[in-house]
Amino acid sequence: MLATITHLNKAFRVDLLKPIDISLPLTNDDSNPIAWYIEKPQIEPVKSGDWIGKVAEGSSTNFNNIFFNPHGHGTHTECLGHITKDFFSINQTLKSFFFTAELISIQPEQQGEDFVITKSQVEKALGNTKPEAIVIRTLPNVDEKKTKNYSHTNPPYLHEEAAEFIRESGIQHLLIDLPSVDKEKDDGKLLAHKAFWNVKDVNELNGEARKNATITELIFVEEEVNDGTYLLNLQIASFENDASPSKPILYKIEHN
């Protein structure tokens, strides 16, 4: 079903029947990706005395509790409040949901014991494009990413200068297939987060902090999806929290 969507005074033709889901599902088994040294999510029926909220156990409905951490258990979108003393909610931050997005693929460069996405790599991959969102797929793009336990593995990360370049390019939304834009163990420096949100002091924000910008982590982009320009629909749950599980969807832009 081809539809024309007008955004930023431009008309985009997309096929709404061909969404490209780049989120990872939340499960309660070992296939769920994990980061930050926590256990897998829990999805289990409510129990009250002899009653169990499960049709297979005699209940009229399935009635589950879900215990999870948005930062460590799958695709999530976070706002400035992730790193600040003051509270900011992703539900209040993200008020628009369609954006132009550039999907780029980058093989992080080895620097000592680390693998890093550099400014020059991002600059080269973006070229002359000026999207609202950037989607970074790291190479090699192995299926292991969908189920990996990232804890204590020192995953690749985004160099501070690369995050700064993305910010200065005017990009408001950063999506990446890693558990964090920053190094796993960095003594709390969070250099890429701070550079992207333009934060120098987490206790006292300056007027230039980017309160409307978001970071989405732990996405997965299948191999058959080509680099290029897409329309992004960034969907979140309505959590009054610094982060929410999210479901980013790409739509290929149809050209006449």
Secondary structure, DSSP 8 states (H G I E B T S, - for coil): -EEEEEETTEEEEEETT--EE------SSTTS-B-TT----EEEE-EETTEES-GGGT-SS--EEEE--TTTSS-EEE-GGGS-SS---HHHH----EEEEEEEEE--EEETTEEEE-HHHHHHHHTT---SEEEEEESS--GGGGT-B-TTS---EE-HHHHHHHHHTT--EEEESSS-SS-SSSTT--HHHHHHHT-S-TTS--TT--TT-EEEES----TTS-SEEEEEEEEE---SSSEEEEEEEEEEEE--
